[in-house]
Amino acid sequence: MSMRDFSSEHFVLEDGSKIAVIGGGPAGSFFTYFAIDFAERMGLDISIDIYEAKDFTCAGPQGCNNCGGIVSESLIQSLSAEGVVLPSKVIQRGIESYTLHLENGSTVIKTPLEEQRIASMFRGFGPKGNTDTNTASFDNFLFGLCQEKGARVISERVSEAIRTADAVTLTTKDGNKARYDLVVGAVGLNGKALSLFKSICPSFEPPETTKTYISEFQMEPELIDKHFGNSMHVFLLNLPNIKFGALIPKDNYVTLVLLGSDINMEIACSFINSKSVMKLFPRGIKLDDITPCKCFPSINVKGAKLAYDDRVVLVGDSASSKLYKNGVGAAYITGKAAANAAIFNGISANAFKKYYQPVCSELDNDNKLGKFIFSVTGIIQKSHLLKGALLSMVISEQHKASHKRRMSSVLWDTFTGSAAYKNIFVRCLNPLLLVSLVWNIIKSTLNLIFKKK
């Protein structure tokens, strides 16, 4: 039986087929990289044009894709297995540990396997004013891999798309037109671009989103080493709308990421000015004076519906992502899956439904468990008693063998995106973890009683 779905032979890529990828970020680059790789294995001669108006070699908004800039160890392993090794210029800093901050205190959570496999990086060339020639963009690195494989880059914005039975015609703002056998949407959560796909994919319903916050603090590397080290600082504070915040050290910047729902400047300031955050920075420093960039990017909190049609498929944040974490990892998963479906099974809506949609559905279903996990985290955030128990438990675990740091590994994977929420949820039900948590809650309760006396 053939590897392809020939239920509609009209919708199969052949020698000479042309593909357009709109968006050159990770999702678009991963689709392109794997589509060319799979086609080569099949002996299929295709061409791919990537439409991307941003310049990832530029500092500031012109080259930025609004991301905190963490690549998890699981993604690094997956990329290495595919022959994609991040160069040293892309990696701003190797993250050796997480430091968990609560109002009750803080503790370091060591990497479960004692390895430096988490990397902080910039999606573009860095914040406004960055002149560090040693900086390289993660997105530009992936973009370059696609060009090396033969993809053509068109530095224009697509303004119109028309789908017919045998092709999709794209028109750019400069008035240039081209016909393609398949069009791939990797446009993130850009409203105008998603509307463009709505016109050629009528059943498509865009993802649900919420506003987050990202800013950069420029500091000398020596100060970053002294005050932040090679640790990502994660905060579970009782503040409105914030699920968690993180300060990510890089070379000469520290990136602040706030994840939650509808975060505005007032909420961001309440976090930045909290005692737990301020004590990390050098005394007397004025944070407003060292913040060259800040933004309120949208994130995907509920996946799109029917992100495909005949000759059309959307990937990455435009389709399905990972809730509150590892968007680059989701771009890798969906980009590769869509490429696999298109090359080996066809480009009809039926082919994408059968071979691509299950991957998106798995991410979406996993995110439902993620929402439950964060609802529990929200309860902990509001309770001084529960936070004290959690902190005590994590501190005691740091003196145990790595396989016995059950709560620490759960928190590690929750923050890094190294494991699926389903995996995390199952580990939370471990009787030994639950017994330890209950015991620490009892100890915290007794401590509070004795303090009152």
C-alpha positions as CSV (number, residue, x, y, z in Angstrom):
1,M,0.0,0.0,0.0
2,S,1.3,3.4,-0.9
3,M,2.6,5.8,1.8
4,R,0.4,8.6,0.3
5,D,-3.3,9.2,0.7
6,F,-4.6,9.0,-2.9
7,S,-8.2,9.6,-2.0
8,S,-7.8,12.8,-4.0
9,E,-4.8,12.4,-6.4
10,H,-5.2,16.1,-7.4
11,F,-3.8,17.0,-3.9
12,V,-0.4,15.4,-4.0
13,L,3.0,17.1,-4.3
14,E,4.9,16.1,-7.4
15,D,8.2,17.0,-9.0
16,G,8.1,20.7,-9.7
17,S,5.5,21.5,-6.9
18,K,5.9,24.9,-5.3
19,I,5.3,25.6,-1.6
20,A,5.0,29.0,0.1
21,V,5.7,29.4,3.8
22,I,4.4,32.7,5.2
23,G,6.5,33.5,8.3
24,G,10.1,32.7,8.8
25,G,10.1,32.2,12.6
26,P,10.8,28.7,14.1
27,A,7.5,27.2,13.0
28,G,8.0,28.2,9.4
29,S,11.7,27.3,9.4
30,F,11.0,23.9,11.0
31,F,8.4,23.1,8.4
32,T,10.7,24.2,5.6
33,Y,13.7,22.3,7.0
34,F,11.8,19.0,7.3
35,A,9.8,19.3,4.1
36,I,13.0,19.7,2.1
37,D,14.6,16.8,4.1
38,F,11.6,14.5,3.6
39,A,11.3,15.4,-0.1
40,E,15.0,14.5,-0.6
41,R,14.4,11.1,0.9
42,M,11.4,10.6,-1.4
43,G,13.4,11.7,-4.4
44,L,10.9,14.5,-4.8
45,D,11.9,17.8,-6.5
46,I,10.1,20.6,-4.8
47,S,10.8,24.3,-4.2
48,I,9.9,26.4,-1.2
49,D,9.6,30.2,-0.9
50,I,9.6,31.7,2.6
51,Y,7.9,35.1,2.9
52,E,9.4,37.0,5.8
53,A,9.6,40.8,6.1
54,K,11.5,40.9,9.4
55,D,15.3,41.0,9.5
56,F,16.5,38.7,12.3
57,T,19.9,40.3,12.2
58,C,18.5,43.6,13.4
59,A,18.2,44.7,17.1
60,G,14.9,45.8,18.5
61,P,11.4,45.2,17.1
62,Q,12.5,44.9,13.5
63,G,14.1,41.6,14.2
64,C,12.3,40.5,17.4
65,N,9.6,37.7,17.6
66,N,8.6,38.6,21.2
67,C,9.8,35.6,23.1
68,G,11.6,35.2,26.5
69,G,14.3,33.1,24.9
70,I,14.6,29.7,26.6
71,V,15.2,26.4,24.8
72,S,14.5,23.4,26.9
73,E,16.9,20.4,27.2
74,S,14.4,18.1,25.6
75,L,14.2,20.3,22.5
76,I,18.0,20.6,22.3
77,Q,18.2,16.8,22.4
78,S,15.5,16.5,19.6
79,L,17.3,19.1,17.4
80,S,20.7,17.3,18.0
81,A,19.1,14.0,16.9
82,E,18.0,15.8,13.7
83,G,21.5,17.1,13.1
84,V,20.7,20.6,14.2
85,V,23.3,21.8,16.7
86,L,23.0,25.3,18.2
87,P,26.2,27.3,17.7
88,S,27.8,28.9,20.6
89,K,27.0,32.4,19.3
90,V,23.3,31.7,19.6
91,I,23.5,30.5,23.2
92,Q,23.6,33.5,25.5
93,R,24.0,31.6,28.7
94,G,23.8,28.0,29.8
95,I,21.2,27.6,32.6
96,E,22.4,25.3,35.3
97,S,19.5,25.7,37.8
98,Y,16.3,27.3,38.7
99,T,15.9,29.5,41.7
100,L,12.3,29.4,43.1
101,H,11.2,32.6,44.8
102,L,8.2,32.9,47.1
103,E,7.3,35.5,49.7
104,N,8.3,32.9,52.3
105,G,11.9,32.6,50.9
106,S,13.8,31.1,48.0
107,T,15.7,27.9,47.1
108,V,17.7,26.6,44.2
109,I,16.4,23.7,42.2
110,K,19.2,21.8,40.6
111,T,18.9,20.4,37.1
112,P,17.6,16.8,37.5
113,L,20.4,15.2,35.5
114,E,23.2,17.6,36.5
115,E,23.7,18.8,32.9
116,Q,23.7,22.2,31.3
117,R,21.3,21.6,28.5
118,I,19.0,24.6,28.9
119,A,20.0,27.6,26.9
120,S,18.9,31.2,27.0
121,M,19.0,33.1,23.7
122,F,17.6,35.9,21.6
123,R,15.0,35.3,18.9
124,G,16.3,38.3,17.1
125,F,19.6,40.2,17.4
126,G,18.6,41.5,20.8
127,P,16.9,44.6,22.3
128,K,17.1,48.1,20.9
129,G,20.6,49.4,20.9
130,N,22.3,46.1,21.2
131,T,25.7,46.2,19.5
132,D,27.3,43.0,20.7
133,T,28.8,41.4,17.6
134,N,29.1,38.1,19.5
135,T,25.2,37.8,19.6
136,A,23.5,35.6,17.0
137,S,19.8,35.2,16.5
138,F,18.1,31.8,17.1
139,D,15.5,32.6,14.4
140,N,18.2,33.7,12.0
141,F,20.2,30.5,12.6
142,L,17.1,28.3,11.7
143,F,16.4,30.7,8.8
144,G,19.9,30.1,7.5
145,L,19.6,26.3,7.7
146,C,16.6,26.5,5.4
147,Q,18.4,28.7,2.9
148,E,21.3,26.3,2.9
149,K,18.9,23.5,2.0
150,G,17.7,25.6,-1.0
151,A,14.7,27.6,0.3
152,R,14.3,31.0,-1.3
153,V,13.6,34.0,0.9
154,I,11.2,36.7,-0.2
155,S,11.4,39.8,2.0
156,E,7.9,41.0,1.3
157,R,4.6,40.9,3.1
158,V,1.7,38.9,1.7
159,S,-1.4,41.1,1.3
160,E,-3.8,38.7,-0.5
161,A,-4.4,35.0,-1.0
162,I,-6.8,33.4,-3.4
163,R,-7.4,29.6,-3.4
164,T,-8.6,27.8,-6.5
165,A,-9.0,24.1,-7.2
166,D,-5.4,23.7,-8.5
167,A,-3.4,26.4,-6.7
168,V,-3.2,29.2,-4.2
169,T,-2.2,32.6,-5.6
170,L,-0.4,35.0,-3.3
171,T,0.0,38.7,-3.8
172,T,2.5,40.9,-1.9
173,K,2.1,44.5,-0.9
174,D,4.6,45.3,-3.7
175,G,2.1,43.8,-6.2
176,N,4.1,40.7,-7.0
177,K,2.0,37.5,-7.6
178,A,2.9,33.8,-7.5
179,R,1.0,30.5,-7.6
180,Y,1.7,27.7,-5.2
181,D,0.5,24.1,-4.8
182,L,0.6,24.5,-1.0
183,V,0.6,27.5,1.4
184,V,1.8,27.1,5.0
185,G,0.9,29.7,7.6
186,A,3.5,30.3,10.3
187,V,2.4,33.8,11.1
188,G,2.2,33.5,14.9
189,L,-0.8,35.4,16.4
190,N,-0.7,38.3,14.0
191,G,-4.3,39.3,13.5
192,K,-4.1,40.6,10.0
193,A,-2.1,37.6,8.8
194,L,-4.6,35.2,10.5
195,S,-7.4,37.0,8.7
196,L,-5.6,36.4,5.4
197,F,-5.7,32.7,6.1
198,K,-9.4,32.9,7.1
199,S,-10.1,34.0,3.5
200,I,-8.6,30.8,2.0
201,C,-9.4,28.5,4.9
202,P,-13.1,29.3,5.7
203,S,-13.6,26.8,8.5
204,F,-10.4,28.0,10.4
205,E,-11.0,29.5,13.8
206,P,-7.9,31.4,15.2
207,P,-6.5,30.5,18.6
208,E,-7.7,32.2,21.8
209,T,-5.0,34.5,23.2
210,T,-4.1,36.6,26.2
211,K,-1.6,39.4,26.8
212,T,1.7,38.7,28.6
213,Y,4.7,40.9,29.4
214,I,8.4,40.9,28.3
215,S,11.1,43.4,29.1
216,E,14.9,43.5,28.9
217,F,17.2,44.9,31.6
218,Q,20.7,45.8,30.3
219,M,23.5,45.1,32.8
220,E,27.2,44.4,32.7
221,P,28.0,40.7,32.5
222,E,29.9,40.8,35.8
223,L,26.8,42.2,37.6
224,I,24.6,39.5,36.0
225,D,27.1,36.8,37.1
226,K,27.1,38.2,40.7
227,H,23.3,38.8,41.2
228,F,21.7,36.1,38.9
229,G,24.4,33.6,38.0
230,N,23.5,30.8,35.6
231,S,20.1,30.3,37.2
232,M,16.7,31.1,35.9
233,H,14.8,32.9,38.6
234,V,11.1,31.8,38.8
235,F,8.6,33.6,41.0
236,L,5.3,32.3,42.4
237,L,4.0,35.4,44.1
238,N,0.5,36.3,45.2
239,L,-0.1,39.0,42.5
240,P,-3.2,39.4,40.3
241,N,-3.3,37.9,36.8
242,I,0.3,36.4,37.0
243,K,0.6,32.6,36.9
244,F,4.4,33.0,37.3
245,G,7.2,35.3,36.4
246,A,10.8,34.6,35.4
247,L,14.1,36.5,35.2
248,I,16.3,34.9,32.6
249,P,20.0,35.9,32.6
250,K,21.8,36.2,29.3
251,D,25.1,37.8,28.4
252,N,24.6,41.5,29.0
253,Y,20.8,41.5,29.5
254,V,18.3,39.9,31.9
255,T,14.9,39.1,30.4
256,L,11.8,39.4,32.4
257,V,8.8,37.3,31.3
258,L,5.4,37.5,33.0
259,L,2.9,34.8,32.1
260,G,-0.8,34.9,33.0
261,S,-3.9,36.6,31.7
262,D,-4.3,40.1,30.3
263,I,-1.2,41.6,31.9
264,N,-1.0,45.3,31.7
265,M,1.7,47.9,32.8
266,E,0.2,48.3,36.3
267,I,0.3,44.5,36.9
268,A,3.9,44.4,35.5
269,C,5.0,47.2,37.8
270,S,3.5,45.5,40.8
271,F,5.7,42.5,40.1
272,I,8.9,44.4,39.3
273,N,8.6,46.5,42.4
274,S,7.9,43.6,44.7
275,K,10.5,42.8,47.4
276,S,11.2,39.4,46.1
277,V,12.2,40.8,42.7
278,M,14.0,44.0,43.8
279,K,16.4,42.2,46.1
280,L,17.9,40.4,43.2
281,F,19.1,43.6,41.4
282,P,22.0,45.7,42.6
283,R,21.0,48.1,45.4
284,G,20.1,51.6,44.1
285,I,19.7,50.6,40.5
286,K,16.9,52.3,38.6
287,L,15.2,49.6,36.5
288,D,13.5,52.1,34.2
289,D,16.9,53.4,33.2
290,I,18.2,50.0,32.0
291,T,15.1,48.8,30.1
292,P,15.6,49.4,26.4
293,C,12.7,47.1,25.3
294,K,9.3,46.1,26.7
295,C,6.3,44.6,25.1
296,F,2.9,42.9,25.7
297,P,2.9,40.0,23.3
298,S,-0.1,37.7,22.9
299,I,0.2,34.0,23.6
300,N,-1.9,31.0,22.5
301,V,-4.0,29.8,25.4
302,K,-6.4,27.7,23.3
303,G,-5.6,26.1,20.0
304,A,-7.1,26.9,16.7
305,K,-9.9,24.9,15.1
306,L,-9.5,23.3,11.6
307,A,-6.1,24.9,10.9
308,Y,-6.0,23.4,7.5
309,D,-7.9,23.0,4.2
310,D,-7.0,21.8,0.7
311,R,-3.6,23.2,-0.1
312,V,-3.4,25.2,3.2
313,V,-2.1,24.3,6.6
314,L,-1.1,26.5,9.6
315,V,1.6,25.6,12.1
316,G,3.1,26.8,15.4
317,D,1.2,29.4,17.4
318,S,-1.2,29.9,14.5
319,A,-2.5,26.4,15.2
320,S,-1.5,24.8,18.5
321,S,1.1,25.6,21.1
322,K,2.1,24.6,24.6
323,L,0.4,26.5,27.4
324,Y,2.6,29.1,29.1
325,K,5.9,27.4,28.0
326,N,8.1,26.1,25.2
327,G,6.5,27.7,22.2
328,V,9.6,26.9,20.2
329,G,9.1,23.2,21.1
330,A,5.5,23.4,19.8
331,A,6.8,25.0,16.6
332,Y,9.1,22.1,16.1
333,I,6.4,19.5,16.8
334,T,3.8,21.1,14.5
335,G,6.2,22.2,11.8
336,K,7.7,18.7,11.5
337,A,4.2,17.0,11.6
338,A,2.8,19.2,8.9
339,A,5.8,18.6,6.7
340,N,5.5,14.9,7.2
341,A,1.8,15.0,6.3
342,A,2.3,17.1,3.2
343,I,5.3,15.2,1.7
344,F,4.2,11.6,2.5
345,N,0.4,11.8,2.5
346,G,-0.8,14.7,0.5
347,I,-2.0,18.3,0.7
348,S,-5.8,17.7,0.9
349,A,-7.9,18.7,3.9
350,N,-8.5,15.0,4.4
351,A,-4.7,14.3,4.5
352,F,-4.1,17.0,7.0
353,K,-7.1,15.9,9.1
354,K,-5.8,12.3,9.3
355,Y,-2.0,12.9,9.6
356,Y,-1.6,16.4,11.1
357,Q,-4.6,17.2,13.2
358,P,-3.9,14.4,15.8
359,V,-0.6,16.1,16.6
360,C,-2.4,19.4,17.3
361,S,-5.1,17.7,19.2
362,E,-2.6,16.0,21.5
363,L,-1.0,19.4,22.3
364,D,-4.5,20.9,22.9
365,N,-5.6,18.0,25.2
366,D,-2.3,18.2,27.1
367,N,-2.9,21.9,27.6
368,K,-6.2,21.1,29.4
369,L,-4.2,19.3,32.0
370,G,-1.8,22.2,32.1
371,K,-4.7,24.6,32.9
372,F,-5.7,22.3,35.8
373,I,-2.1,22.2,37.1
374,F,-1.9,26.0,37.0
375,S,-5.2,26.3,38.7
376,V,-3.7,24.3,41.6
377,T,-0.6,26.4,41.4
378,G,-2.9,29.5,41.8
379,I,-4.3,28.1,45.0
380,I,-0.8,27.6,46.4
381,Q,0.2,31.1,45.4
382,K,-2.6,32.6,47.5
383,S,-1.8,30.5,50.6
384,H,1.1,31.4,52.8
385,L,0.8,28.0,54.5
386,L,0.9,26.0,51.3
387,K,3.8,28.1,49.9
388,G,5.7,27.4,53.1
389,A,5.1,23.7,52.8
390,L,6.2,23.7,49.1
391,L,9.4,25.7,49.9
392,S,10.3,23.3,52.8
393,M,9.7,20.3,50.6
394,V,11.9,21.6,47.8
395,I,14.7,22.7,50.1
396,S,14.8,19.2,51.7
397,E,14.9,17.5,48.3
398,Q,18.1,19.3,47.2
399,H,20.0,17.0,49.6
400,K,18.6,13.8,48.1
401,A,19.6,11.8,45.1
402,S,18.2,13.2,41.9
403,H,15.6,10.4,41.4
404,K,14.1,11.3,44.8
405,R,13.6,15.0,44.1
406,R,10.0,14.4,43.1
407,M,8.5,17.8,43.6
408,S,11.7,19.6,42.3
409,S,11.5,17.6,39.1
410,V,7.8,18.4,38.7
411,L,8.5,22.1,39.1
412,W,11.5,21.9,36.8
413,D,9.5,20.4,34.0
414,T,6.6,22.8,34.6
415,F,8.8,25.8,34.1
416,T,11.1,24.5,31.4
417,G,8.6,22.7,29.2
418,S,10.8,19.7,29.2
419,A,7.9,17.3,29.7
420,A,4.2,17.1,28.7
421,Y,1.6,18.3,31.3
422,K,0.2,14.7,31.3
423,N,3.6,13.4,32.4
424,I,3.8,16.1,35.1
425,F,0.2,15.4,36.3
426,V,0.9,11.6,36.6
427,R,4.0,12.3,38.6
428,C,2.0,14.6,40.9
429,L,-0.1,11.6,41.9
430,N,2.9,9.6,43.1
431,P,2.0,8.5,46.6
432,L,5.5,9.3,47.9
433,L,5.2,12.8,46.6
434,L,1.7,13.3,48.1
435,V,2.8,11.9,51.5
436,S,5.8,14.2,51.6
437,L,3.7,17.2,50.6
438,V,1.1,16.4,53.3
439,W,3.8,16.0,55.9
440,N,5.3,19.4,55.0
441,I,1.9,21.0,55.2
442,I,1.5,19.6,58.7
443,K,5.0,20.9,59.7
444,S,4.2,24.4,58.3
445,T,0.9,24.4,60.2
446,L,2.6,23.5,63.4
447,N,5.3,26.2,62.8
448,L,2.6,28.8,62.3
449,I,0.8,27.7,65.5
450,F,4.0,27.9,67.6
451,K,4.9,31.3,66.1
452,K,1.6,32.7,67.2
453,K,2.2,31.4,70.8
